[in-house]
C-alpha cells in the first residue's frame, strides 16, 4: 500500500542497510572505478504538501570507503585523497529543494569534504513509498551529482607515460536512499 504525497509529511531517518552512497571516478583515462561508503547516517524532514520546505542532511564516514581493493582504499583514506584520520566526516546539508515534477526534485546544499565546503545540487528521483512488513512507512529516492574533487582539496594525481593522469578530476556521487518515517 502506498500513501499520497501530503501523507508523507514527517521526519525520516536513512536506513543504511537498504541504502547506498557510492562514487564513480575515471582511472588511467580508460576505465571507471566504482565504490561506496559503508558507514553513513542521515535524516530528513519531508513536507508532502510543499516539497520545497523539505530538508535533509547526511554524514558519511570517510574511513568506510570501499572500492573493492583494500590497497587502493587505504590510499584513498590518506591525505592524498580523503585524509580520513583528520577529516573523518563527509557531510551534506540541504539549503533548498526545487520541485521539477511529481517525481523529480533538485536538492541544493552544502557538501563538505576535507574541511572544504561547496554548494552542490543533486538531482533526485522519488521512486515511491511503501509500508514494510514491520509497519514502517518507507520512501525511496535515487540521485546523483558530479563534482570536481580538486574543488574540495583532493588534488593528488600521477602523470601517465603516454599523457594524461591516473585519476580523473570528475567524481560522480550516487545516492540510493530508503528512509523510514519516524513516529
Secondary structure, DSSP 8 states (H G I E B T S, - for coil): ----GGGG-EEEEE-GGG-EEEEEEEETTTEEEEEEES-EEEEEEE-SS-GGG-EEEEEEEGGGEE-S-HHHHHHHTSTTTT-TTT--EEEEEEEEEEE-SSSEEEEEEEEEETTEEEEEEEEEEEEEEEE-TTS-EEEEEEEEEEEEGGGGT-----B-TTSSBSEEEEEEEEEEEEEEE--
